[in-house]
Amino acid sequence: MGDLNLDANIAHPDDLYDRLIVLHDGLDDRQSAIVNSKLILLLANHIGDEQVIRQAIGLARGALTDVKSPVPLDADLG
């Protein structure tokens, strides 16, 4: 069992970001959430280490309390 790697580990992060943006092109909020869920489950399966996945879940959820968004998280942006 390992620890979550928080060091920069993506060779071309801007390209990856662009692909993630394109992934959501033309999708409504529901479809976008479904695509995100599928991607998360595919990547979690690929990682396969439950301890690492639990660490990532904890960090992702904890980060929400640290972020001060200028737009409420439940705002209707459509």
Distance bins in CASP14 RR format, pairs under 12 A and 6 or more apart:
PFRMAT RR
TARGET T0000
AUTHOR 0000-0000-0000
RMODE 2
METHOD distances of the structure
MODEL  1
1 47 0 0 0 0 0 1 0 0 0 0 0
1 48 0 0 0 0 0 1 0 0 0 0 0
1 49 1 0 1 0 0 0 0 0 0 0 0
1 50 1 0 0 1 0 0 0 0 0 0 0
1 51 1 0 1 0 0 0 0 0 0 0 0
1 52 1 0 0 1 0 0 0 0 0 0 0
1 53 0 0 0 0 0 1 0 0 0 0 0
1 54 0 0 0 0 0 1 0 0 0 0 0
1 55 0 0 0 0 0 1 0 0 0 0 0
2 47 0 0 0 0 0 1 0 0 0 0 0
2 48 0 0 0 0 0 1 0 0 0 0 0
2 49 1 0 1 0 0 0 0 0 0 0 0
2 50 0 0 0 0 0 1 0 0 0 0 0
2 51 1 0 1 0 0 0 0 0 0 0 0
2 52 1 0 1 0 0 0 0 0 0 0 0
2 53 0 0 0 0 0 1 0 0 0 0 0
2 54 0 0 0 0 0 1 0 0 0 0 0
2 55 0 0 0 0 1 0 0 0 0 0 0
2 56 0 0 0 0 0 1 0 0 0 0 0
3 49 0 0 0 0 1 0 0 0 0 0 0
3 51 1 0 0 1 0 0 0 0 0 0 0
3 52 1 0 0 1 0 0 0 0 0 0 0
3 53 0 0 0 0 0 1 0 0 0 0 0
3 54 0 0 0 0 0 1 0 0 0 0 0
3 55 1 0 0 1 0 0 0 0 0 0 0
3 56 0 0 0 0 0 1 0 0 0 0 0
3 59 0 0 0 0 0 1 0 0 0 0 0
4 47 0 0 0 0 1 0 0 0 0 0 0
4 49 0 0 0 0 1 0 0 0 0 0 0
4 50 0 0 0 0 0 1 0 0 0 0 0
4 51 0 0 0 0 1 0 0 0 0 0 0
4 52 1 0 1 0 0 0 0 0 0 0 0
4 53 0 0 0 0 1 0 0 0 0 0 0
4 54 0 0 0 0 1 0 0 0 0 0 0
4 55 1 0 1 0 0 0 0 0 0 0 0
4 56 1 0 1 0 0 0 0 0 0 0 0
4 57 0 0 0 0 1 0 0 0 0 0 0
4 58 0 0 0 0 1 0 0 0 0 0 0
4 59 1 0 0 1 0 0 0 0 0 0 0
4 60 0 0 0 0 0 1 0 0 0 0 0
5 47 0 0 0 0 0 1 0 0 0 0 0
5 49 0 0 0 0 0 1 0 0 0 0 0
5 52 0 0 0 0 1 0 0 0 0 0 0
5 55 0 0 0 0 1 0 0 0 0 0 0
5 56 0 0 0 0 1 0 0 0 0 0 0
5 59 0 0 0 0 0 1 0 0 0 0 0
6 52 0 0 0 0 0 1 0 0 0 0 0
6 55 0 0 0 0 1 0 0 0 0 0 0
6 56 0 0 0 0 1 0 0 0 0 0 0
6 59 0 0 0 0 1 0 0 0 0 0 0
8 16 0 0 0 0 0 1 0 0 0 0 0
9 16 0 0 0 0 0 1 0 0 0 0 0
10 16 1 0 1 0 0 0 0 0 0 0 0
10 17 0 0 0 0 1 0 0 0 0 0 0
10 19 0 0 0 0 0 1 0 0 0 0 0
10 20 0 0 0 0 0 1 0 0 0 0 0
12 18 0 0 0 0 1 0 0 0 0 0 0
12 19 0 0 0 0 1 0 0 0 0 0 0
13 19 0 0 0 0 0 1 0 0 0 0 0
13 20 0 0 0 0 0 1 0 0 0 0 0
14 20 0 0 0 0 0 1 0 0 0 0 0
14 21 0 0 0 0 0 1 0 0 0 0 0
15 21 0 0 0 0 0 1 0 0 0 0 0
15 22 0 0 0 0 0 1 0 0 0 0 0
16 22 0 0 0 0 0 1 0 0 0 0 0
16 23 0 0 0 0 0 1 0 0 0 0 0
16 39 0 0 0 0 0 1 0 0 0 0 0
17 23 0 0 0 0 0 1 0 0 0 0 0
17 24 0 0 0 0 0 1 0 0 0 0 0
18 24 0 0 0 0 0 1 0 0 0 0 0
18 25 0 0 0 0 0 1 0 0 0 0 0
19 25 0 0 0 0 0 1 0 0 0 0 0
19 39 0 0 0 0 0 1 0 0 0 0 0
20 32 0 0 0 0 0 1 0 0 0 0 0
20 35 0 0 0 0 1 0 0 0 0 0 0
20 36 0 0 0 0 1 0 0 0 0 0 0
20 39 0 0 0 0 1 0 0 0 0 0 0
20 43 0 0 0 0 0 1 0 0 0 0 0
21 27 0 0 0 0 0 1 0 0 0 0 0
21 32 0 0 0 0 0 1 0 0 0 0 0
21 35 0 0 0 0 0 1 0 0 0 0 0
22 35 0 0 0 0 0 1 0 0 0 0 0
23 31 0 0 0 0 0 1 0 0 0 0 0
23 32 0 0 0 0 1 0 0 0 0 0 0
23 34 0 0 0 0 0 1 0 0 0 0 0
23 35 1 0 0 1 0 0 0 0 0 0 0
23 36 0 0 0 0 1 0 0 0 0 0 0
23 38 0 0 0 0 0 1 0 0 0 0 0
23 39 1 0 0 1 0 0 0 0 0 0 0
24 30 0 0 0 0 0 1 0 0 0 0 0
24 31 0 0 0 0 1 0 0 0 0 0 0
24 32 1 0 1 0 0 0 0 0 0 0 0
24 33 0 0 0 0 1 0 0 0 0 0 0
24 34 0 0 0 0 0 1 0 0 0 0 0
24 35 1 0 0 1 0 0 0 0 0 0 0
24 36 0 0 0 0 1 0 0 0 0 0 0
24 39 0 0 0 0 0 1 0 0 0 0 0
25 31 0 0 0 0 0 1 0 0 0 0 0
25 32 0 0 0 0 1 0 0 0 0 0 0
25 35 0 0 0 0 0 1 0 0 0 0 0
26 32 0 0 0 0 1 0 0 0 0 0 0
26 35 0 0 0 0 0 1 0 0 0 0 0
27 33 0 0 0 0 1 0 0 0 0 0 0
27 34 0 0 0 0 1 0 0 0 0 0 0
27 35 1 0 0 1 0 0 0 0 0 0 0
27 36 0 0 0 0 1 0 0 0 0 0 0
27 38 0 0 0 0 0 1 0 0 0 0 0
28 34 0 0 0 0 1 0 0 0 0 0 0
28 35 0 0 0 0 0 1 0 0 0 0 0
28 77 0 0 0 0 0 1 0 0 0 0 0
28 78 0 0 0 0 1 0 0 0 0 0 0
29 35 0 0 0 0 0 1 0 0 0 0 0
29 36 0 0 0 0 0 1 0 0 0 0 0
29 74 0 0 0 0 0 1 0 0 0 0 0
29 75 0 0 0 0 0 1 0 0 0 0 0
29 76 0 0 0 0 1 0 0 0 0 0 0
29 77 0 0 0 0 1 0 0 0 0 0 0
29 78 0 0 0 0 1 0 0 0 0 0 0
30 36 0 0 0 0 0 1 0 0 0 0 0
30 37 0 0 0 0 0 1 0 0 0 0 0
31 37 0 0 0 0 0 1 0 0 0 0 0
31 38 0 0 0 0 0 1 0 0 0 0 0
32 38 0 0 0 0 0 1 0 0 0 0 0
32 39 0 0 0 0 0 1 0 0 0 0 0
32 77 0 0 0 0 0 1 0 0 0 0 0
32 78 0 0 0 0 0 1 0 0 0 0 0
33 39 0 0 0 0 0 1 0 0 0 0 0
33 40 0 0 0 0 0 1 0 0 0 0 0
34 40 0 0 0 0 0 1 0 0 0 0 0
34 41 0 0 0 0 0 1 0 0 0 0 0
35 41 0 0 0 0 0 1 0 0 0 0 0
35 42 0 0 0 0 0 1 0 0 0 0 0
36 42 0 0 0 0 0 1 0 0 0 0 0
36 43 0 0 0 0 0 1 0 0 0 0 0
36 60 0 0 0 0 0 1 0 0 0 0 0
37 43 0 0 0 0 0 1 0 0 0 0 0
37 44 0 0 0 0 0 1 0 0 0 0 0
38 44 0 0 0 0 0 1 0 0 0 0 0
38 45 0 0 0 0 0 1 0 0 0 0 0
39 45 0 0 0 0 0 1 0 0 0 0 0
39 46 0 0 0 0 0 1 0 0 0 0 0
40 46 0 0 0 0 0 1 0 0 0 0 0
40 47 0 0 0 0 0 1 0 0 0 0 0
40 53 0 0 0 0 1 0 0 0 0 0 0
40 56 0 0 0 0 1 0 0 0 0 0 0
40 57 0 0 0 0 1 0 0 0 0 0 0
40 60 0 0 0 0 1 0 0 0 0 0 0
41 47 0 0 0 0 0 1 0 0 0 0 0
41 48 0 0 0 0 0 1 0 0 0 0 0
41 53 0 0 0 0 0 1 0 0 0 0 0
42 48 0 0 0 0 0 1 0 0 0 0 0
43 49 0 0 0 0 0 1 0 0 0 0 0
43 52 0 0 0 0 0 1 0 0 0 0 0
43 53 0 0 0 0 1 0 0 0 0 0 0
43 56 0 0 0 0 1 0 0 0 0 0 0
44 50 0 0 0 0 1 0 0 0 0 0 0
44 52 0 0 0 0 1 0 0 0 0 0 0
44 53 1 0 1 0 0 0 0 0 0 0 0
44 54 0 0 0 0 0 1 0 0 0 0 0
44 55 0 0 0 0 0 1 0 0 0 0 0
44 56 0 0 0 0 1 0 0 0 0 0 0
44 57 0 0 0 0 1 0 0 0 0 0 0
44 60 0 0 0 0 0 1 0 0 0 0 0
45 53 0 0 0 0 1 0 0 0 0 0 0
46 52 0 0 0 0 0 1 0 0 0 0 0
46 53 0 0 0 0 0 1 0 0 0 0 0
47 53 1 0 1 0 0 0 0 0 0 0 0
47 54 0 0 0 0 0 1 0 0 0 0 0
47 55 0 0 0 0 0 1 0 0 0 0 0
47 56 0 0 0 0 1 0 0 0 0 0 0
47 57 0 0 0 0 0 1 0 0 0 0 0
48 54 0 0 0 0 0 1 0 0 0 0 0
48 56 0 0 0 0 0 1 0 0 0 0 0
49 55 0 0 0 0 1 0 0 0 0 0 0
49 56 0 0 0 0 1 0 0 0 0 0 0
50 56 0 0 0 0 0 1 0 0 0 0 0
50 57 0 0 0 0 0 1 0 0 0 0 0
51 57 0 0 0 0 0 1 0 0 0 0 0
51 58 0 0 0 0 0 1 0 0 0 0 0
52 58 0 0 0 0 0 1 0 0 0 0 0
52 59 0 0 0 0 0 1 0 0 0 0 0
53 59 0 0 0 0 0 1 0 0 0 0 0
53 60 0 0 0 0 0 1 0 0 0 0 0
54 60 0 0 0 0 0 1 0 0 0 0 0
54 61 0 0 0 0 0 1 0 0 0 0 0
55 61 0 0 0 0 0 1 0 0 0 0 0
55 62 0 0 0 0 0 1 0 0 0 0 0
56 62 0 0 0 0 0 1 0 0 0 0 0
56 63 0 0 0 0 0 1 0 0 0 0 0
57 63 0 0 0 0 0 1 0 0 0 0 0
57 64 0 0 0 0 0 1 0 0 0 0 0
58 64 0 0 0 0 0 1 0 0 0 0 0
58 65 0 0 0 0 0 1 0 0 0 0 0
59 65 0 0 0 0 0 1 0 0 0 0 0
59 66 0 0 0 0 0 1 0 0 0 0 0
60 66 0 0 0 0 0 1 0 0 0 0 0
60 67 0 0 0 0 0 1 0 0 0 0 0
61 67 0 0 0 0 0 1 0 0 0 0 0
63 69 0 0 0 0 0 1 0 0 0 0 0
64 73 1 0 0 1 0 0 0 0 0 0 0
65 73 0 0 0 0 0 1 0 0 0 0 0
67 73 0 0 0 0 1 0 0 0 0 0 0
69 75 0 0 0 0 1 0 0 0 0 0 0
69 77 0 0 0 0 0 1 0 0 0 0 0
71 77 1 0 0 1 0 0 0 0 0 0 0
71 78 0 0 0 0 0 1 0 0 0 0 0
END
